[in-house]
Amino acid sequence: MKAAVLNEIPGNLEITDVTIDSPGPREVLIRTAAAGLCHSDLHFMEGKYPYLTPAVLGHESAGVVEAVGRDVSYVKPGDHVITCLSVFCGHCSYCIEGRPSICSNKDVECNRGPDETPRLTIEGAPAFQFLNLSSFAEQMLVHEHAIVKIREDMPLDRAALIGCGVMTGVGAVFRTASVQPGETVAVVGAGGIGLAAIQGARIAGAGRVIAVDMVESKLEIARQMGATDTVNAGDGDAVAAVHELTGGGVHKSFEAVGLKQTAEQCFNMLRNGGTATVIGMIPVGTMVEVHGVDFLFEKKLQGSNMGSNQFRTDMPRLVDMYLDGRLMLDEMVSARIQLEDINAGFEAMKTGSVTRSVIEF
């Protein structure tokens, strides 16, 4: 099969012939229908996060089941599925406590061992699977706990977005921060994840949703998706603007960029008792600084991993929200590309001119 492979870091992706194995007892072989280009992939390509090479990148995808292992009963060939990097073992303390997105056993329980045949190989040598998925490829071979079955009337190119960006943003609002009806919300960064958080706040019934970005075209999309107010951070002090709009700060803020500066801004946008949630991937080694006295006013700074999801239940609900018109996904797709165009897609991402590029297989 054809796949986009990262051979060196930093580096671009190379379209390469990759061999994929047959499903093991609890594995599922999927024909990839669509895969979104996520900023997380770019972080690894640029070396902001480490990874082993050669690796087939990609982690935001949807497809159709082609074959299943002998112990798989959850899906059958022909089923439509969304993949999720939040693979879960199902029996560690985190899974039992209802927090499968931070499962502590998935690397051991849901991957092949060193004495087993690799799932992916290039000319007979092992290739590394990215975040348990590797969806920049015509097929995926994954553990059954990396997928969720969805209704077949859901377009798979839109379903792919739910696999990471939408789940991450909406989940941060619903699950991590538990935004309540009437609360004020600020979202810093109006890319794919930020727009999902804005929509999550709208659906949750937030009284005011403030979108903050430096690109006016993104702020316009944010307004379409539920932002009641917008702040162009390039025009002045974004923190002061949010405080002025709200008369003292927001109940909940969300960082959807992945930078030290924006994480600190989110914390400083809070009213007393507020909570700032960092969704973006801040580079390894970067320290975030806040004024210690603010903790005396019960302000909180917290992280969110993939929206604290319980994706087997959350993603089908998001599919329903899209199909009944509450969740906007069509507007989030800026470009539809082929696998061969993937590096150009990431170059467009760097300019900040696109919301989401989706590879259609």
C-alpha positions as CSV (number, residue, x, y, z in Angstrom):
1,M,0.0,0.0,0.0
2,K,1.0,3.7,-0.4
3,A,1.8,5.6,2.8
4,A,3.3,8.9,3.9
5,V,6.5,8.1,5.8
6,L,8.6,10.3,8.1
7,N,12.2,9.1,7.6
8,E,14.1,11.8,9.5
9,I,13.3,14.5,12.0
10,P,12.9,17.3,11.1
11,G,11.8,16.4,7.7
12,N,9.0,16.1,5.1
13,L,6.9,13.0,4.4
14,E,7.8,10.6,1.6
15,I,5.2,8.5,-0.3
16,T,6.5,5.0,0.1
17,D,5.3,1.4,-0.5
18,V,4.6,-0.1,2.9
19,T,3.6,-3.7,3.7
20,I,0.8,-4.2,6.2
21,D,0.3,-7.5,8.0
22,S,-2.9,-9.5,8.5
23,P,-5.0,-8.9,11.6
24,G,-4.0,-10.6,14.9
25,P,-6.6,-12.0,17.2
26,R,-7.8,-8.6,18.5
27,E,-6.9,-6.5,15.5
28,V,-8.9,-4.8,12.7
29,L,-7.8,-4.1,9.2
30,I,-9.4,-0.9,7.8
31,R,-9.5,0.6,4.3
32,T,-8.8,4.3,5.0
33,A,-11.4,6.6,3.5
34,A,-10.2,10.0,4.7
35,A,-7.5,11.4,7.0
36,G,-7.2,15.0,8.3
37,L,-3.9,16.9,8.6
38,C,-3.5,17.8,12.2
39,H,-1.0,20.2,13.7
40,S,0.1,17.4,16.0
41,D,1.6,15.6,13.0
42,L,3.5,18.7,12.2
43,H,4.9,19.0,15.7
44,F,6.5,15.6,15.2
45,M,7.7,16.4,11.7
46,E,9.4,19.5,13.0
47,G,11.0,17.7,16.0
48,K,9.0,19.6,18.7
49,Y,8.1,16.1,20.0
50,P,10.3,13.1,19.6
51,Y,9.4,9.9,17.7
52,L,11.2,6.9,16.2
53,T,11.7,6.6,12.5
54,P,10.8,5.5,9.9
55,A,7.2,6.2,10.9
56,V,3.9,6.3,9.0
57,L,2.2,9.4,10.3
58,G,-1.4,10.4,10.6
59,H,-4.0,9.9,13.4
60,E,-7.3,11.6,12.4
61,S,-9.2,9.3,10.2
62,A,-12.2,7.2,9.3
63,G,-12.7,4.2,7.0
64,V,-14.4,0.9,6.4
65,V,-13.5,-2.4,8.1
66,E,-11.9,-5.0,5.6
67,A,-11.0,-7.8,8.0
68,V,-11.0,-8.7,11.7
69,G,-9.1,-11.0,13.9
70,R,-10.6,-14.2,15.3
71,D,-11.4,-12.7,18.8
72,V,-13.0,-9.5,17.5
73,S,-16.8,-9.3,17.9
74,Y,-17.3,-5.5,18.1
75,V,-17.1,-4.9,14.3
76,K,-17.3,-6.9,11.1
77,P,-16.2,-6.3,7.5
78,G,-18.2,-3.5,5.9
79,D,-18.7,-1.5,9.1
80,H,-17.9,2.2,9.1
81,V,-15.5,3.3,11.8
82,I,-13.7,6.3,13.2
83,T,-10.2,5.8,14.6
84,C,-8.9,7.3,17.8
85,L,-5.4,7.6,19.3
86,S,-6.9,7.1,22.8
87,V,-6.5,3.4,22.6
88,F,-7.6,1.8,25.9
89,C,-6.8,-1.5,27.7
90,G,-10.1,-1.5,29.6
91,H,-8.8,-2.7,32.9
92,C,-6.1,-0.4,34.3
93,S,-7.1,2.0,37.1
94,Y,-7.7,4.9,34.7
95,C,-10.0,2.9,32.4
96,I,-12.0,1.5,35.4
97,E,-12.3,5.0,36.8
98,G,-13.9,6.2,33.5
99,R,-10.8,8.0,32.2
100,P,-9.7,5.8,29.2
101,S,-8.1,8.7,27.4
102,I,-5.1,8.5,29.9
103,C,-5.0,4.6,29.9
104,S,-1.7,3.5,31.4
105,N,-1.5,0.1,29.8
106,K,-2.2,0.6,26.1
107,D,1.4,0.5,25.0
108,V,1.7,-3.0,26.4
109,E,-1.8,-4.4,26.0
110,C,-2.8,-2.9,22.6
111,N,0.4,-3.2,20.6
112,R,2.4,-6.1,19.2
113,G,5.4,-7.3,21.3
114,P,9.1,-7.2,20.2
115,D,9.0,-10.9,19.4
116,E,5.9,-10.5,17.1
117,T,5.8,-9.6,13.4
118,P,5.5,-5.8,13.1
119,R,2.2,-4.4,11.8
120,L,4.0,-2.3,9.3
121,T,7.2,-3.0,7.3
122,I,9.2,-1.3,4.6
123,E,11.3,-3.7,2.4
124,G,11.2,-6.2,5.3
125,A,12.3,-3.8,8.0
126,P,10.0,-2.6,10.8
127,A,8.2,0.7,10.3
128,F,6.8,2.5,13.4
129,Q,3.1,3.0,13.9
130,F,2.2,6.5,14.8
131,L,0.1,6.9,17.9
132,N,-1.3,3.4,17.4
133,L,-2.9,4.3,14.1
134,S,-0.8,5.6,11.1
135,S,-3.6,6.9,9.0
136,F,-1.6,8.6,6.2
137,A,-1.9,5.3,4.4
138,E,-4.4,3.4,2.2
139,Q,-5.0,0.9,5.0
140,M,-4.6,0.8,8.8
141,L,-4.1,-2.2,11.1
142,V,-5.1,-1.3,14.7
143,H,-6.2,-2.8,17.9
144,E,-10.0,-3.2,18.3
145,H,-9.9,-0.6,21.1
146,A,-8.7,2.1,18.7
147,I,-12.0,2.3,16.8
148,V,-15.6,3.2,17.2
149,K,-18.4,2.0,15.0
150,I,-20.6,4.7,13.5
151,R,-23.8,4.9,11.4
152,E,-23.4,4.4,7.7
153,D,-25.2,7.6,6.7
154,M,-22.3,9.7,8.1
155,P,-20.0,11.0,5.4
156,L,-16.5,9.5,6.2
157,D,-14.6,12.6,5.2
158,R,-16.5,14.6,7.8
159,A,-16.3,11.7,10.3
160,A,-12.5,11.7,10.1
161,L,-12.5,15.2,11.7
162,I,-14.2,13.8,14.7
163,G,-11.3,11.3,15.2
164,C,-9.0,14.0,16.7
165,G,-9.6,17.7,16.3
166,V,-13.3,17.8,16.9
167,M,-13.2,15.3,19.7
168,T,-10.3,17.2,21.3
169,G,-11.9,20.6,21.2
170,V,-15.5,19.7,22.0
171,G,-14.4,17.1,24.6
172,A,-12.3,19.8,26.4
173,V,-15.5,21.8,26.8
174,F,-17.9,19.0,27.7
175,R,-15.7,16.7,29.7
176,T,-12.4,18.4,30.9
177,A,-13.8,21.8,31.8
178,S,-17.6,21.0,32.1
179,V,-18.8,24.3,30.8
180,Q,-22.2,25.2,32.3
181,P,-25.1,27.0,30.6
182,G,-24.6,30.8,30.9
183,E,-20.9,30.7,31.6
184,T,-18.5,33.0,29.8
185,V,-15.9,31.3,27.6
186,A,-12.7,32.5,25.7
187,V,-11.0,30.3,23.1
188,V,-7.5,31.3,22.1
189,G,-6.8,30.0,18.6
190,A,-9.4,29.5,15.9
191,G,-7.9,26.6,14.0
192,G,-9.5,23.2,13.8
193,I,-9.4,22.4,17.6
194,G,-10.3,26.0,18.6
195,L,-13.3,26.0,16.3
196,A,-14.4,22.7,17.8
197,A,-14.1,24.2,21.3
198,I,-16.1,27.2,20.2
199,Q,-18.9,24.9,18.9
200,G,-18.7,22.9,22.1
201,A,-19.3,26.0,24.1
202,R,-22.2,27.0,21.9
203,I,-23.8,23.6,22.2
204,A,-23.2,23.6,26.0
205,G,-25.2,26.8,26.3
206,A,-22.4,29.2,27.2
207,G,-23.7,32.8,27.6
208,R,-20.8,34.4,25.8
209,V,-18.1,32.8,23.6
210,I,-15.1,35.0,22.8
211,A,-12.8,33.8,19.9
212,V,-9.2,35.1,19.9
213,D,-6.9,34.8,16.9
214,M,-4.6,36.9,14.7
215,V,-6.1,35.9,11.4
216,E,-9.3,37.8,10.6
217,S,-10.6,35.1,8.2
218,K,-10.5,32.6,11.0
219,L,-12.3,34.9,13.3
220,E,-15.0,35.2,10.7
221,I,-15.4,31.4,10.6
222,A,-15.5,31.4,14.4
223,R,-18.4,33.8,14.3
224,Q,-20.3,31.5,12.0
225,M,-19.7,28.6,14.4
226,G,-20.9,30.3,17.5
227,A,-18.5,32.9,18.8
228,T,-20.5,35.9,20.1
229,D,-17.5,38.1,20.2
230,T,-14.0,38.1,18.5
231,V,-10.7,39.6,19.5
232,N,-7.9,40.1,17.0
233,A,-4.8,39.5,19.1
234,G,-2.7,41.4,16.5
235,D,-4.5,44.6,17.3
236,G,-3.5,45.0,21.0
237,D,-3.7,43.4,24.4
238,A,-6.0,40.3,24.0
239,V,-6.2,39.8,27.8
240,A,-7.3,43.3,28.4
241,A,-9.9,43.1,25.6
242,V,-11.4,39.9,27.1
243,H,-11.6,41.6,30.5
244,E,-13.3,44.6,29.0
245,L,-15.8,42.5,27.2
246,T,-16.7,40.5,30.3
247,G,-16.3,43.0,33.0
248,G,-13.6,41.1,34.8
249,G,-12.7,37.9,33.0
250,V,-14.2,34.6,31.8
251,H,-15.4,31.6,33.8
252,K,-13.6,29.2,31.4
253,S,-10.8,29.7,28.9
254,F,-9.2,27.3,26.4
255,E,-5.7,27.4,24.8
256,A,-5.8,25.8,21.3
257,V,-2.5,27.0,19.9
258,G,0.2,25.2,21.9
259,L,2.4,28.0,23.0
260,K,3.7,29.3,26.3
261,Q,2.5,32.8,25.6
262,T,-1.1,31.8,24.8
263,A,-1.3,29.4,27.8
264,E,-0.3,32.3,30.1
265,Q,-2.8,34.6,28.3
266,C,-5.6,32.1,28.9
267,F,-4.9,32.0,32.6
268,N,-4.8,35.8,32.8
269,M,-8.2,36.0,31.1
270,L,-9.9,34.3,34.0
271,R,-12.2,35.9,36.5
272,N,-11.7,34.8,40.1
273,G,-12.6,31.1,40.5
274,G,-12.2,30.5,36.7
275,T,-10.5,27.6,35.0
276,A,-8.0,27.7,32.1
277,T,-7.7,24.5,30.0
278,V,-4.6,23.9,27.8
279,I,-5.6,21.9,24.8
280,G,-2.7,22.7,22.5
281,M,0.6,20.7,22.4
282,I,3.2,23.0,24.1
283,P,6.7,21.9,22.9
284,V,8.7,19.6,25.1
285,G,10.9,21.5,27.6
286,T,8.8,24.7,27.6
287,M,7.8,26.0,31.0
288,V,4.6,27.9,31.6
289,E,4.7,30.7,34.2
290,V,1.8,32.2,36.1
291,H,1.5,34.6,39.0
292,G,1.4,32.5,42.1
293,V,-0.9,34.8,44.1
294,D,-3.6,34.2,41.5
295,F,-4.1,30.7,43.1
296,L,-5.3,32.4,46.2
297,F,-8.3,33.6,44.1
298,E,-9.0,29.9,43.2
299,K,-8.0,30.3,39.6
300,K,-7.1,27.0,38.0
301,L,-4.7,25.9,35.2
302,Q,-5.3,22.4,33.8
303,G,-4.4,20.2,30.8
304,S,-6.6,18.1,28.5
305,N,-5.6,15.0,26.6
306,M,-7.8,14.4,23.6
307,G,-10.7,16.1,25.3
308,S,-10.7,13.7,28.2
309,N,-12.8,11.5,25.9
310,Q,-14.7,8.4,26.3
311,F,-14.7,8.0,22.5
312,R,-16.8,4.9,22.2
313,T,-19.8,6.9,23.5
314,D,-18.7,10.4,22.7
315,M,-18.0,10.1,18.9
316,P,-21.4,8.5,18.0
317,R,-23.1,11.4,19.8
318,L,-21.0,13.9,17.8
319,V,-22.0,12.1,14.6
320,D,-25.7,12.6,15.6
321,M,-25.0,16.2,16.4
322,Y,-23.6,16.7,12.9
323,L,-26.5,14.9,11.2
324,D,-29.1,16.9,13.1
325,G,-27.4,20.2,12.3
326,R,-26.0,21.2,15.7
327,L,-22.3,20.4,14.9
328,M,-20.8,22.2,11.9
329,L,-18.2,20.1,10.1
330,D,-18.6,21.0,6.4
331,E,-17.3,24.5,7.1
332,M,-14.2,23.2,8.8
333,V,-12.8,21.6,5.6
334,S,-10.6,24.1,3.8
335,A,-9.2,21.7,1.2
336,R,-9.6,18.2,0.0
337,I,-6.3,16.7,-1.2
338,Q,-4.7,13.5,-2.4
339,L,-2.0,11.6,-0.4
340,E,0.7,12.8,-2.9
341,D,-0.2,16.4,-1.9
342,I,0.4,16.0,1.8
343,N,3.6,18.1,2.1
344,A,1.9,21.0,0.3
345,G,-1.0,20.5,2.8
346,F,1.4,20.9,5.7
347,E,3.0,24.0,4.1
348,A,-0.4,25.6,3.9
349,M,-1.0,24.7,7.5
350,K,2.1,26.6,8.5
351,T,0.8,29.8,6.9
352,G,-2.3,29.7,9.1
353,S,-4.5,30.0,6.0
354,V,-6.4,26.7,6.4
355,T,-8.7,25.2,9.0
356,R,-8.4,21.6,8.0
357,S,-7.1,19.8,4.9
358,V,-8.5,16.3,4.4
359,I,-6.9,13.5,2.4
360,E,-9.4,11.6,0.4
361,F,-8.3,8.1,-0.5
